[in-house]
Amino acid sequence: MRNEKRQNILFIVTIILMSIYLLWRMIFTLPWNEGFLNMVFGILLFVAETVTVLTTFELFFQKMQKERTQLDFPTIPPKYYPDVDVFIATHNEPVDLLYKTVNACTYMDYPDKQKVHIYLCDDGGRPEVEELARQFGVGYLGFPGNKEAKSGNLNHALSKTSSPLIATFDADMIPQHTFLMKTVPYFLLSGFTEDNGKWRLRREDEVDDTFKLGLVQTPQSFYNPDLFQFNLYAEQSIPNEQDFFSREVNILRNASNAVSYTGSNTVISRKAMEEIGGFPLKTITEDFETSIRLQQAGYITYATQEVQAAGLTTTTIQSMIKQRIRWARGIVQSLQNTRAIFSKKLRLWTRITYLSSFMYWWSFFNRLIFILAPILFALFDFQIVNASFWGILVFWLPSYFCYSMSMRYLSSNIRNQRWSQVIDTIFMPYLIVPVLLETLHIHERKFKVTNKKKAAGGKWMASLLYALPHLFLLFLSMAALFRYVHGKYGLALFYSSIIIFWLVHNLIALCYALFFMIGRHAYRETERIRAQEDVTIHYKASNLRYQARTVDVSENGIALYVMHPIYLPSQTTISLTVKTERYEANLDAVIVYVKKDGEGWRYSATVQPVGEMDKRQYTQIIYDRKHSLPEQMNLWDTAYDDMVRNVKRRIIQPLSDKRKMPRIPLQCPIIFTDGTACTLRSFNYLFFSASDFQGDISAGAVFTFYTKSNIEVILQHTGKTTARHQEVLLSVENIGDIVDRGLIDQMLDDLVHSHTESA
């Protein structure tokens, strides 16, 4: 409560200071007498500032209303849960991608699972997708020859089904098992009421007929790093770029009933959809337009904050830019189709929100103006702000400081002002023209499915072509900075500090854009997801069993953590049983490398589920969880840290750890049966390294010694030395026999602890 009060005070102070600043800019600083071009650029800069600030004010007001616009979550007796149709929309996505989504849907909890009807809605009419539906025992609704894109596909599914609620998922969006239980109860609020802390069925005279819930939208989330996280080496420091909208902005819009349907991870009322005539046609963002039409029909659209499904975000620069162009054009197009900004069917506050939505897509043009303004002044001597240094300092600096602090509160540490500017700078060259064309009613009607395939390596030069506009602006900014500071000293530099600040500020964003476009090579086919689950390791050849914990899991691999080294030979299949509270999967595994990890050891292996049920369960072990990517920014990371990290990671390539067996350090003096002595320095189950030999040794010589538990160990001098030529290598000739007798762990324990006893 205290933090909320502090936040609201900061918002109000920021609104006051920014309003004073904008009034000062409008009345006193526009260059009316400095020539035509100066006047034009001066007005453009002022308009860009005003639009940016006013759209943020709208979010401030929504944030101040957030707590008062949250719906209660009712506790509903099982018998009242209605039937639900689950639509998985697919166009041309591969079957292995669909497999994960369908599999997850079959594991969703519900009081009576016979009331959950899952359908693969395939507008390609593909036999392999129909076979997948048959394999899982779910419905198949083929719609070949569809000319109305996703809307036509879903409308066809609506016409073939009848449940009162509909859950929609994109082909790649994998729901958690709790999805329905976290969304469906909201639709029963009109029939239930809370009485003395307990929920009960309303009496006839208590039924709330005015409560009309159209849809419940859960956040769009992703289990793989987006391009901002991946290309900028920021997977551990920043959230997914779309989190700011899904987990903050869309939640805030509950206050104005302007929540956007994002096409997936949603439950919708069939009655509401029938009332608006189904999913709208003649639009490339049918989801966004659906939510507007529901609101115009008097329905509530509600967004929740807890992630309940995660999917695959786009992994190529080209597909990401195409996706954003489609969103930009589609949202402007849908606002025009529905006349949402002027619609009398919507409340004033809802219309203001949609005006803000429209103005957001002009933020990329604003970003261009903000980059060009200091360049024009410092490089070309434009006078686009008619103000003194002290006037700017007095009116701009306090408002800018409070504005930056308010943005931190607004985004709940999901996004800060620097990253917003970086993202806008990256997209800026590619969204200005599409937004302008769509605003002028020059429409793009063709629906394009976003490509989610991994980027092929070695194509960074092609991606760099997308950075040409950024390189041009980077060159101009550097030239402007050099010209502006040249010959300035002392007070002259101080009075130039504001222009220098903005030039450097923009240079940093443009460097981010350059790093982003250069990209980064993707080595993994599937994503690793951090998870700590119990694993039983069984090495069948010797009937050895060990307990371990997973570090991370993926479809093709697994990393295990154990406190002590264990014998798991490479190139040999071992058995793993991974077990969680809900799932258990048996896997065949082959160790690919081992390394020391803190106090313990990490074993990484390729894996293959033993059977079909193991595959389904293991898929759930991987994906039925909260993803492991950051949900908040690392507040200690500065622009300097990001830059240094990007430069280092691009110049210094990490050494790949190729060890197939653990290298265990020893300090074990021994005496062989022939009287020869040495000190064993390390052990990897196949070889010892040794030094300090006493006696006559030669390559090929065979030695025998016994551990304190009387385990016979036979070694042979290999004639080879370690990398630094300081120790000789002795191969363990009877390791197979030791393992077969189940003595390998005792042997290691004898060796590790022998130096302690001798000391």
C-alpha positions in Angstrom: 0.0 0.0 0.0 2.8 2.4 0.9 4.6 1.6 -2.4 1.4 2.2 -4.3 0.9 5.6 -2.7 4.5 6.5 -3.4 4.1 5.4 -7.0 0.9 7.5 -7.5 2.5 10.6 -6.0 5.4 10.2 -8.4 3.0 9.8 -11.3 1.1 13.0 -10.4 4.4 14.9 -9.9 5.6 13.7 -13.3 2.4 14.6 -15.0 2.6 18.1 -13.5 6.2 18.7 -14.4 5.9 17.2 -17.9 2.8 19.4 -18.5 4.7 22.5 -17.4 7.6 21.5 -19.7 5.4 21.0 -22.7 3.6 24.3 -22.1 7.0 26.0 -21.9 8.1 24.2 -25.1 5.0 25.3 -27.0 4.9 28.9 -25.8 8.5 29.9 -25.6 10.8 27.6 -27.6 9.3 27.0 -31.0 11.6 28.6 -33.7 8.9 30.8 -35.4 11.5 33.3 -36.7 14.3 30.9 -37.7 13.2 30.1 -41.2 10.9 27.5 -42.7 12.9 24.3 -42.2 13.8 25.2 -38.6 10.1 25.8 -38.0 9.0 22.5 -39.5 11.6 20.4 -37.6 10.9 22.4 -34.4 7.2 21.7 -34.6 7.8 18.0 -35.5 10.1 17.6 -32.4 7.5 19.3 -30.2 4.7 17.1 -31.6 6.9 13.9 -31.1 7.6 14.9 -27.5 3.9 15.6 -26.8 2.6 12.4 -28.3 5.2 10.3 -26.4 4.4 12.0 -23.1 0.6 11.9 -23.5 0.5 8.2 -24.4 2.5 7.6 -21.2 0.1 9.7 -19.2 -2.7 7.4 -20.3 -0.7 4.4 -18.9 0.0 6.3 -15.6 -3.8 6.8 -15.1 -4.4 3.1 -15.8 -1.7 2.0 -13.4 -3.3 4.1 -10.6 -6.6 2.3 -11.2 -5.0 -1.2 -11.5 -5.9 -2.6 -8.0 -9.6 -1.5 -8.3 -10.2 -3.2 -11.7 -9.2 -6.8 -10.8 -11.9 -9.4 -10.8 -12.3 -11.7 -7.9 -11.4 -15.3 -8.6 -14.2 -17.5 -7.4 -14.1 -21.0 -5.9 -16.6 -23.0 -8.0 -17.9 -26.5 -7.1 -16.8 -29.1 -9.7 -20.4 -29.8 -11.0 -20.8 -26.2 -12.2 -17.8 -26.2 -14.6 -19.2 -26.0 -18.2 -18.1 -27.8 -21.3 -15.1 -26.2 -23.1 -14.0 -26.5 -26.7 -10.3 -26.2 -27.2 -9.3 -24.8 -30.7 -5.7 -25.3 -31.8 -5.4 -23.2 -35.0 -2.8 -24.5 -37.5 -1.9 -23.3 -41.0 1.4 -24.9 -42.2 3.2 -25.5 -38.9 5.2 -28.8 -38.7 3.6 -31.8 -36.9 6.3 -32.0 -34.3 5.5 -28.5 -33.2 1.8 -29.3 -33.0 2.6 -32.5 -31.1 3.7 -30.5 -28.0 0.7 -28.3 -28.0 -1.9 -31.1 -28.4 0.0 -33.2 -25.9 -0.2 -30.4 -23.3 -3.9 -29.8 -24.0 -4.7 -33.4 -23.1 -3.0 -33.0 -19.7 -5.0 -29.9 -18.7 -6.8 -30.3 -15.4 -10.6 -30.0 -15.3 -13.2 -31.4 -12.8 -14.7 -33.6 -15.5 -12.3 -34.0 -18.4 -15.0 -35.4 -20.6 -16.3 -31.8 -20.8 -13.0 -30.7 -22.5 -13.2 -31.2 -26.3 -9.9 -30.6 -28.1 -9.9 -29.9 -31.8 -7.1 -29.4 -34.3 -8.4 -26.7 -36.6 -6.4 -27.3 -39.8 -7.0 -24.9 -42.6 -4.5 -26.9 -44.7 -6.5 -30.1 -44.6 -3.2 -32.0 -44.2 -3.4 -35.9 -43.7 -0.5 -35.8 -41.3 -2.3 -33.4 -39.0 -5.4 -35.6 -39.2 -3.3 -38.6 -38.2 -1.9 -36.6 -35.3 -5.4 -35.9 -34.1 -6.3 -39.6 -34.3 -3.1 -40.5 -32.5 -4.1 -38.3 -29.5 -7.8 -39.1 -29.7 -8.8 -35.5 -30.3 -11.1 -33.9 -32.8 -9.9 -32.9 -36.3 -11.6 -30.0 -38.2 -10.0 -29.8 -41.6 -10.8 -26.7 -43.7 -8.9 -27.0 -46.9 -9.0 -24.1 -49.4 -9.7 -21.6 -46.7 -9.6 -18.0 -48.1 -10.3 -16.1 -44.9 -7.1 -17.0 -43.0 -7.3 -17.6 -39.3 -10.7 -16.0 -38.9 -12.2 -18.4 -41.5 -10.5 -21.4 -39.8 -11.9 -20.5 -36.4 -15.4 -19.6 -37.7 -15.5 -23.0 -39.3 -14.6 -24.6 -36.0 -17.3 -22.5 -34.3 -19.9 -23.8 -36.7 -19.0 -27.5 -35.9 -18.9 -27.2 -32.1 -21.3 -26.2 -29.4 -19.6 -25.7 -25.9 -20.4 -22.5 -24.1 -16.7 -21.7 -23.7 -13.9 -21.8 -26.2 -10.2 -21.9 -25.5 -7.9 -20.8 -28.4 -4.3 -21.6 -28.8 -1.8 -21.0 -31.6 0.0 -24.0 -33.0 3.2 -23.4 -30.9 1.6 -22.2 -27.6 1.9 -24.9 -25.0 -0.6 -24.6 -22.1 0.3 -25.5 -18.5 -1.9 -28.1 -16.8 -3.6 -25.3 -14.7 -4.7 -23.2 -17.7 -8.5 -24.0 -17.6 -8.7 -24.0 -13.8 -7.1 -20.5 -13.8 -9.5 -19.0 -16.4 -12.9 -20.8 -16.6 -14.0 -19.7 -13.1 -14.1 -16.1 -14.1 -17.0 -16.8 -16.4 -19.1 -18.1 -13.5 -18.8 -14.9 -11.5 -22.3 -13.8 -12.5 -23.8 -16.9 -10.9 -21.7 -17.0 -7.7 -21.1 -14.6 -4.8 -18.7 -14.5 -1.9 -20.4 -14.6 1.5 -18.3 -14.5 4.7 -15.2 -15.6 2.8 -17.0 -18.5 1.1 -18.4 -18.7 -2.4 -22.0 -19.8 -2.9 -24.5 -20.0 -5.8 -26.5 -16.8 -6.1 -30.2 -16.8 -5.5 -32.5 -15.9 -8.4 -32.9 -12.3 -7.1 -29.1 -12.0 -6.8 -28.0 -13.1 -10.3 -26.0 -10.3 -11.9 -27.3 -10.0 -15.4 -25.2 -6.9 -16.1 -21.9 -8.9 -15.7 -21.1 -10.0 -19.3 -17.6 -11.5 -19.6 -16.5 -11.9 -23.2 -13.0 -13.3 -22.9 -10.2 -13.9 -20.4 -6.7 -13.3 -21.9 -3.6 -14.8 -20.2 -0.2 -13.4 -21.1 1.6 -14.3 -24.2 4.9 -15.9 -23.0 7.8 -17.7 -24.7 10.2 -20.5 -23.6 12.9 -19.5 -26.1 14.8 -16.2 -25.9 13.5 -13.6 -28.3 15.9 -11.9 -30.7 16.6 -9.0 -28.3 17.6 -11.4 -25.5 19.5 -13.7 -27.8 21.3 -11.3 -30.3 22.3 -8.9 -27.5 23.5 -11.7 -25.1 20.9 -10.6 -22.6 19.0 -13.9 -21.9 19.9 -13.6 -18.2 19.3 -9.8 -17.7 16.1 -8.7 -19.5 12.6 -10.2 -20.0 11.1 -11.0 -23.3 10.3 -7.8 -25.3 6.6 -8.7 -25.5 6.3 -9.1 -21.7 5.8 -5.4 -21.2 2.6 -5.5 -23.2 1.3 -8.9 -22.1 2.2 -8.7 -18.4 1.8 -4.9 -17.9 0.1 -2.8 -20.5 -2.7 -5.3 -21.3 -3.3 -5.8 -17.5 -3.6 -2.0 -17.1 -6.2 -1.9 -19.8 -8.6 -3.7 -17.5 -9.2 -0.3 -16.0 -10.7 1.0 -19.3 -12.1 -2.3 -20.6 -9.7 -2.1 -23.6 -7.9 -5.4 -23.1 -6.6 -6.9 -26.4 -7.3 -10.5 -27.4 -3.9 -11.6 -28.6 -5.0 -14.7 -30.6 -3.9 -17.4 -28.2 -3.9 -18.5 -24.5 -7.5 -17.2 -24.2 -10.9 -18.4 -23.1 -13.9 -16.8 -25.0 -17.7 -16.9 -24.5 -19.5 -18.6 -27.4 -22.6 -16.5 -26.7 -20.4 -13.4 -27.1 -18.9 -14.6 -30.3 -22.3 -15.4 -31.8 -23.5 -12.0 -30.8 -20.7 -10.3 -32.8 -21.0 -12.6 -35.8 -17.9 -14.7 -35.2 -14.3 -13.8 -35.8 -14.1 -10.7 -38.0 -13.0 -10.9 -41.6 -11.3 -8.3 -43.8 -8.5 -7.7 -41.3 -5.0 -9.1 -40.7 -5.3 -8.8 -36.9 -8.6 -10.6 -36.3 -7.7 -11.1 -32.6 -7.4 -7.4 -31.8 -10.5 -6.6 -33.8 -12.4 -9.4 -32.0 -11.8 -7.8 -28.6 -13.0 -4.4 -29.8 -16.2 -5.8 -31.2 -16.8 -7.7 -28.0 -16.4 -4.4 -26.0 -18.8 -2.6 -28.4 -21.3 -5.4 -27.7 -21.1 -4.6 -24.0 -18.8 -7.4 -23.0 -15.9 -7.2 -20.6 -12.5 -8.4 -21.9 -10.3 -9.3 -19.0 -6.5 -9.9 -18.8 -4.8 -11.9 -16.1 -1.1 -11.6 -15.0 -0.1 -15.2 -14.4 1.5 -16.9 -17.3 -0.4 -20.1 -18.2 1.1 -21.0 -21.6 4.3 -20.4 -23.5 5.3 -20.6 -27.1 8.0 -20.1 -29.6 9.0 -16.6 -30.5 10.3 -15.7 -33.9 14.0 -16.3 -34.4 15.0 -14.4 -37.5 15.3 -10.7 -38.0 13.4 -10.8 -41.3 10.4 -12.6 -39.8 10.4 -10.4 -36.7 10.2 -7.3 -38.9 7.4 -8.8 -41.0 5.5 -9.7 -37.9 5.7 -6.1 -36.5 4.7 -4.6 -39.8 1.7 -7.0 -39.8 0.8 -6.0 -36.2 1.2 -2.3 -37.0 -0.9 -2.3 -40.1 -3.4 -4.7 -38.6 -4.1 -2.7 -35.5 -4.4 0.6 -37.5 -6.7 -1.3 -39.9 -8.9 -2.7 -37.1 -9.2 0.7 -35.4 -10.5 2.0 -38.7 -12.8 -0.9 -39.3 -14.4 -0.6 -35.9 -14.1 3.2 -35.6 -13.1 2.4 -32.0 -11.6 5.9 -31.3 -14.9 7.5 -32.2 -17.4 4.7 -31.4 -20.3 5.8 -29.1 -20.6 2.1 -28.2 -17.5 2.4 -26.1 -16.8 4.4 -23.0 -14.7 7.6 -23.3 -11.9 6.1 -21.4 -11.9 3.1 -23.7 -11.7 5.3 -26.7 -8.8 7.3 -25.2 -7.0 4.0 -24.7 -7.5 3.1 -28.4 -6.3 6.6 -29.4 -3.2 5.8 -27.4 -2.9 2.5 -29.1 -3.0 4.2 -32.5 -0.4 6.8 -31.4 1.9 4.1 -30.1 2.6 3.0 -33.6 3.8 6.5 -34.4 6.4 6.2 -31.7 8.8 4.9 -34.3 8.5 8.1 -36.3 9.0 10.0 -33.0 12.2 8.0 -32.4 13.5 9.1 -35.8 12.8 12.7 -34.9 14.6 12.3 -31.5 17.7 10.9 -33.2 17.7 13.6 -36.0 17.1 16.6 -33.8 20.6 16.8 -32.1 22.3 15.8 -35.4 20.6 18.7 -37.2 21.7 21.1 -34.4 25.2 19.9 -34.0 26.1 19.0 -37.5 24.0 21.3 -39.7 23.4 24.3 -37.4 19.6 24.0 -37.4 18.0 26.0 -34.6 14.9 23.9 -33.8 14.6 24.7 -30.1 14.8 28.4 -29.3 15.9 28.2 -25.6 18.9 29.0 -23.3 20.9 26.3 -21.6 19.6 27.3 -18.2 16.0 27.4 -19.4 16.3 23.8 -20.7 18.0 22.7 -17.5 15.2 24.2 -15.3 12.3 23.0 -17.3 13.6 19.7 -18.9 15.9 18.1 -16.3 13.4 17.7 -13.4 10.6 16.5 -15.7 12.9 14.1 -17.5 14.3 12.7 -14.2 10.8 12.1 -12.8 9.6 10.7 -16.1 12.4 8.1 -16.1 11.6 7.1 -12.5 7.9 6.8 -13.3 8.7 4.5 -16.3 10.4 2.2 -13.8 7.3 2.1 -11.6 5.0 1.8 -14.7 6.8 -1.3 -16.1 7.3 -3.1 -12.8 10.9 -3.6 -13.8 9.9 -5.5 -16.9 11.2 -2.6 -19.1 13.1 0.6 -18.5 13.3 3.7 -20.6 16.6 2.8 -22.1 15.4 -0.6 -23.4 12.2 1.0 -24.8 14.3 3.4 -26.8 16.6 0.6 -28.0 13.6 -1.5 -29.2 12.0 1.6 -30.9 15.3 2.4 -32.6 15.7 -1.1 -34.0 12.2 -1.2 -35.5 12.1 2.5 -36.5 13.2 2.3 -40.1 10.8 -0.4 -41.0 7.5 0.7 -39.4 7.2 4.4 -40.3 6.1 3.8 -43.9 3.6 0.9 -43.2 2.0 2.9 -40.4 1.7 6.0 -42.7 0.2 3.9 -45.5 -2.3 2.1 -43.3 -3.3 5.4 -41.7 -4.0 6.7 -45.3 -6.2 3.6 -45.8 -3.7 1.9 -48.2 -4.3 -1.5 -46.7 -2.5 -4.8 -46.7 -5.0 -7.7 -46.6 -2.8 -10.7 -47.0 -2.3 -12.7 -43.8 1.3 -14.0 -43.3 2.1 -16.7 -40.7 5.1 -15.8 -38.7 8.2 -18.0 -39.3 9.3 -19.6 -36.1 12.2 -21.7 -37.5 15.7 -21.4 -36.2 17.9 -19.0 -38.1 20.6 -20.8 -40.1 24.1 -19.8 -39.1 26.5 -17.8 -41.3 23.9 -15.3 -42.7 24.9 -12.4 -40.6 25.9 -10.3 -43.6 22.3 -10.6 -45.0 20.9 -9.5 -41.6 23.4 -6.6 -41.5 21.7 -5.2 -44.6 18.8 -4.4 -42.2 21.2 -2.2 -40.2 22.0 0.1 -43.1 19.6 2.9 -41.9 21.1 2.5 -38.4 24.6 2.7 -39.7 23.8 5.9 -41.6 22.3 7.5 -38.5 25.3 6.2 -36.4 27.7 7.8 -38.8 25.8 11.1 -38.7 25.7 11.0 -34.9 29.4 10.4 -34.6 30.2 13.2 -37.1 27.9 15.5 -35.2 29.5 14.7 -31.9 33.0 15.2 -33.2 32.1 18.5 -34.8 30.2 19.8 -31.8 32.9 19.0 -29.2 35.9 20.0 -31.3 37.7 23.0 -29.9 35.4 23.2 -26.8 36.9 23.3 -23.3 35.8 24.0 -19.7 32.5 26.0 -19.5 31.9 25.6 -23.2 31.7 21.9 -22.8 29.5 22.3 -19.8 27.0 24.5 -21.7 27.1 21.9 -24.5 26.4 19.0 -22.2 22.7 18.6 -23.0 23.3 18.2 -26.8 26.3 15.9 -26.0 24.1 13.9 -23.7 21.4 13.3 -26.4 24.0 12.5 -29.1 25.7 9.9 -26.9 22.3 8.6 -25.7 21.3 8.0 -29.3 24.7 6.6 -30.2 24.2 3.9 -27.6 20.8 2.9 -28.9 22.2 2.8 -32.5 25.1 0.6 -31.3 22.6 -1.7 -29.8 20.7 -1.8 -33.1 24.0 -2.7 -34.9 24.8 -5.5 -32.5 21.2 -6.7 -32.9 21.4 -6.9 -36.6 24.8 -8.6 -36.6 23.1 -11.3 -34.6 24.5 -14.4 -33.1 25.0 -17.9 -34.2 22.4 -20.4 -32.9 24.0 -23.8 -32.1 21.1 -25.6 -30.5 18.1 -27.0 -32.3 15.9 -27.1 -29.2 15.8 -24.8 -26.2 17.2 -25.7 -22.8 14.9 -25.0 -19.9 16.2 -24.8 -16.4 14.6 -27.4 -14.2 15.5 -29.1 -10.9 13.9 -32.5 -10.9 14.8 -35.9 -9.4 16.6 -38.4 -11.6 17.5 -42.0 -11.1 20.6 -43.1 -13.2 20.9 -46.8 -14.0 24.0 -48.1 -15.7 22.7 -51.6 -16.7 26.1 -53.1 -17.6 27.1 -53.1 -13.9 23.7 -52.6 -12.3 24.9 -49.3 -10.8 22.3 -46.8 -9.6 22.7 -43.2 -8.7 20.5 -40.3 -7.7 20.9 -36.9 -9.3 19.0 -33.7 -10.0 18.4 -32.1 -13.4 20.0 -28.7 -14.2 18.2 -28.2 -17.4 16.1 -30.2 -19.8 15.4 -30.1 -23.6 13.8 -32.4 -26.1 17.2 -33.8 -27.2 19.3 -33.5 -24.1 19.5 -33.2 -20.3 22.1 -31.9 -17.8 22.4 -33.7 -14.4 24.1 -32.5 -11.2 25.7 -34.9 -8.7 27.8 -34.0 -5.6 30.4 -36.7 -6.3 31.8 -38.1 -9.6 30.2 -41.3 -10.9 31.2 -43.8 -13.5 29.1 -43.3 -16.7 31.1 -44.3 -19.7 30.8 -42.2 -22.9 29.4 -43.9 -26.1 27.4 -46.2 -23.8 23.6 -46.1 -23.4 22.5 -45.6 -19.8 18.9 -45.4 -18.4 17.4 -42.3 -16.8 14.1 -42.0 -14.9 13.0 -38.4 -14.5 10.3 -37.9 -12.0 8.2 -34.9 -11.0 5.1 -34.5 -8.8 2.9 -35.1 -11.9 5.1 -36.9 -14.5 7.6 -39.7 -14.9 9.6 -40.6 -18.0 12.1 -43.3 -18.8 14.9 -42.1 -21.1 17.9 -43.7 -22.9 20.9 -41.4 -22.6 24.5 -41.1 -23.8 26.9 -38.9 -21.9 28.5 -36.3 -24.2 30.5 -34.3 -21.7 31.3 -33.9 -18.0 32.6 -30.8 -16.1 33.2 -29.6 -12.6 30.4 -27.4 -11.4 30.9 -25.7 -8.0 31.2 -28.3 -5.3 29.8 -31.0 -7.6 29.8 -32.3 -11.2 27.6 -31.7 -14.2 26.9 -34.5 -16.7 25.3 -33.6 -20.0 23.7 -36.3 -22.2 21.7 -36.7 -25.3 18.4 -38.4 -24.5 15.7 -40.4 -26.3 12.4 -41.4 -24.6 12.0 -45.2 -24.4 8.4 -45.3 -25.6 5.5 -43.1 -26.7 4.1 -42.6 -23.2 7.6 -41.7 -22.0 7.8 -39.1 -24.9 4.5 -37.5 -23.8 5.5 -37.4 -20.2 8.9 -36.1 -20.9 7.5 -33.4 -23.1 5.3 -32.3 -20.2 8.3 -32.4 -17.9 10.0 -29.9 -20.2 7.2 -27.6 -20.9 4.6 -27.8 -18.2 6.4 -25.3 -16.0 7.1 -21.7 -15.5 9.8 -20.9 -18.1 13.3 -20.1 -16.8 13.9 -16.8 -18.7 13.9 -13.5 -16.7 10.6 -12.0 -15.7 12.2 -8.7 -14.5 15.2 -6.7 -15.5 18.6 -7.0 -13.8 18.6 -3.5 -12.3 22.4 -3.6 -11.8 23.0 -3.9 -15.6 24.0 -0.5 -17.1 24.4 0.4 -20.8 28.1 0.2 -20.2 27.8 -3.4 -18.9 25.7 -4.4 -21.9 28.2 -2.9 -24.4 31.2 -4.6 -22.7 29.4 -7.9 -22.6 28.4 -7.7 -26.3 31.9 -6.8 -27.4 33.6 -9.5 -25.3 31.2 -12.2 -26.3 31.7 -11.4 -30.0 35.5 -11.3 -29.7 36.3 -14.0 -27.2 34.8 -17.3 -28.0 34.3 -19.6 -25.0 36.3 -22.8 -24.9 34.1 -25.8 -25.4 34.4 -28.4 -22.7 34.8 -31.8 -24.5 35.6 -34.1 -21.5 33.6 -37.3 -21.7 34.6 -38.4 -18.2 35.2 -36.4 -15.0 38.8 -35.6 -14.2 39.1 -36.1 -10.5 42.1 -34.5 -8.7 44.0 -36.8 -6.4 47.0 -36.7 -4.1 47.5 -40.4 -3.6 51.0 -41.9 -3.0 51.1 -45.6 -3.8 53.6 -48.5 -3.9 53.1 -51.1 -6.6 53.6 -54.8 -5.9 57.0 -54.7 -7.6 58.2 -52.0 -5.2 58.0 -49.1 -7.7 56.3 -46.0 -6.2 54.6 -42.9 -7.5 52.0 -40.3 -6.7 48.6 -40.5 -8.5 47.6 -36.9 -9.4 44.3 -37.3 -11.2 41.8 -40.0 -12.4 39.1 -40.1 -15.1 38.2 -43.8 -14.7 40.1 -44.7 -17.8 43.5 -43.2 -17.0 45.6 -42.0 -14.1 48.1 -39.2 -14.3 51.1 -39.8 -12.1 54.4 -38.2 -11.1 57.3 -38.6 -8.6 58.2 -42.1 -9.8 60.7 -44.1 -7.8 62.1 -47.0 -9.6 62.8 -48.1 -13.2 59.8 -47.4 -15.4 59.3 -47.6 -19.2 56.6 -47.3 -21.8 54.4 -50.5 -21.8 55.3 -51.5 -18.3 52.5 -53.0 -16.3 52.0 -52.2 -12.6 49.6 -53.5 -9.9 48.5 -52.0 -6.6 45.7 -52.6 -4.1 43.5 -50.0 -2.5 42.8 -50.1 1.2 39.7 -52.1 0.5 41.9 -54.7 -1.2 40.6 -53.8 -4.7 43.2 -54.8 -7.4 44.1 -52.1 -9.9 46.2 -53.0 -12.9 47.9 -50.1 -14.8 50.0 -49.8 -17.9 52.4 -47.0 -18.8 51.1 -45.5 -22.0 54.3 -43.7 -22.9 52.2 -40.5 -23.1 52.2 -37.4 -20.8 49.7 -34.8 -19.9 49.3 -31.6 -21.9 52.0 -29.8 -19.9 54.3 -32.9 -20.0 54.5 -32.9 -16.2 52.8 -36.2 -15.5 52.7 -39.5 -17.3 49.5 -41.3 -18.2 48.7 -44.8 -16.9 45.8 -46.6 -18.4 43.5 -48.7 -16.1 43.6 -52.2 -17.7 41.0 -53.9 -15.5 38.4 -51.1 -15.3 35.8 -53.3 -16.9 36.2 -56.0 -14.3 36.1 -53.4 -11.4 32.9 -52.0 -12.8 31.3 -55.4 -13.3 32.0 -56.4 -9.7 30.3 -53.1 -8.5 33.5 -51.9 -6.9 34.1 -48.7 -8.9 32.6 -46.3 -6.3 34.5 -48.0 -3.4 37.8 -47.8 -5.4 37.3 -44.1 -6.0 36.5 -43.5 -2.3 39.7 -45.3 -1.3 41.7 -43.2 -3.7 40.2 -39.8 -2.8 40.5 -40.3 1.0 43.9 -42.0 1.0 45.9 -38.8 1.1 43.8 -37.6 4.1 44.7 -40.7 6.1 48.4 -40.6 5.1 48.6 -36.9 6.2 
